[in-house]
Amino acid sequence: MPNDPDALDDDDEPRDEGRRRKFRELECPECSAVTPLDDGFGDGDDVLCCYCGMEFRVAVSEGGRLKLRES
């Protein structure tokens, strides 16, 4: 089966949990570093990129999609 580079990873696909969905990896929109977070994070949490130091507010849509905004 060919690998589709535009396909969503398992972590990017929406889940049934909707806004209650928890994520375990932060991919920083500023520096593109991937930071694993053991405790997980979800809607309304603040997360910090360990590489560039930027802080983001987490928003999870009803469909379970992750959005990060600078805080």
ChimeraX attribute file (.defattr): number of C-alpha atoms within 10 A of each C-alpha:
attribute: neighborCount
match mode: 1-to-1
recipient: residues
	/A:1	3
	/A:2	4
	/A:3	6
	/A:4	7
	/A:5	7
	/A:6	6
	/A:7	9
	/A:8	10
	/A:9	8
	/A:10	8
	/A:11	12
	/A:12	12
	/A:13	12
	/A:14	18
	/A:15	16
	/A:16	10
	/A:17	11
	/A:18	15
	/A:19	19
	/A:20	15
	/A:21	20
	/A:22	17
	/A:23	19
	/A:24	13
	/A:25	15
	/A:26	21
	/A:27	13
	/A:28	21
	/A:29	15
	/A:30	12
	/A:31	12
	/A:32	12
	/A:33	14
	/A:34	14
	/A:35	15
	/A:36	14
	/A:37	13
	/A:38	9
	/A:39	9
	/A:40	14
	/A:41	18
	/A:42	19
	/A:43	20
	/A:44	12
	/A:45	13
	/A:46	16
	/A:47	21
	/A:48	17
	/A:49	20
	/A:50	14
	/A:51	13
	/A:52	12
	/A:53	12
	/A:54	15
	/A:55	16
	/A:56	20
	/A:57	16
	/A:58	19
	/A:59	18
	/A:60	21
	/A:61	15
	/A:62	15
	/A:63	14
	/A:64	22
	/A:65	16
	/A:66	21
	/A:67	13
	/A:68	19
	/A:69	11
	/A:70	13
	/A:71	11
